[in-house]
């Protein structure tokens, strides 16, 4: 089963490559808690966003992205999350981890489909931003998860905390970068599920007695 998935993961990650998910290899940092009001398709909602600070060099790269780069970036992030969650479904023995993985697959699959529809409808070809390397980092994380032993659940939950913190920071930066109304709305609509995944992963970590940074 691992071999079959690995071939599929290579296909997924081969279509990816954006720098924002490099956090999968970095340690947890104390998050900056930012209270904001975010406009979504459901209206304006109050939201407390746990946003770890991004390096200035990374922020500069995000702010230089075109709408085509942003859609590619988000598509890759969605694809990596789906691939990692599929590994979790195959490896975990925890009902909590399994529920988190299923939710992530459902929400990120929806986001992936929406992003592709926006690109198609608005004639925005997906384009990799120069220097983006998170496809490689994501593939490395998938391999680490596949090779994890008894600490798989801890490693997976930790990766989801780090990656969703990182995604929130990215989305906050990208929503002021996008020029297309449709792309900007896609970014805003993604904030709520990403925040929800982060909250779920943090609560799950606490219930399982995990402390981080994870190995």
Buried (B, 14 or more C-beta within 10 A) or exposed (E): EEEEBBEEBEEBBEBBBBBBBBBBEEEBBEBEEEEEEBBBEEEEEEBEBBBBEBEEEBBEBBEEBBBBBBBBBBBBBBBBBBBBBBBBBBBBEBEBBBEBBEBBBEBBBBBBEBBBEBBEEEEBEBBBBEEBEBBBBBBBBBBBBBEBEEEBBBBBBBBBBBBBBBBBBBBBBBBEBBEBEBBBBBBBBBBBBBBBBBBBBBEBBEEEEBEBEBE
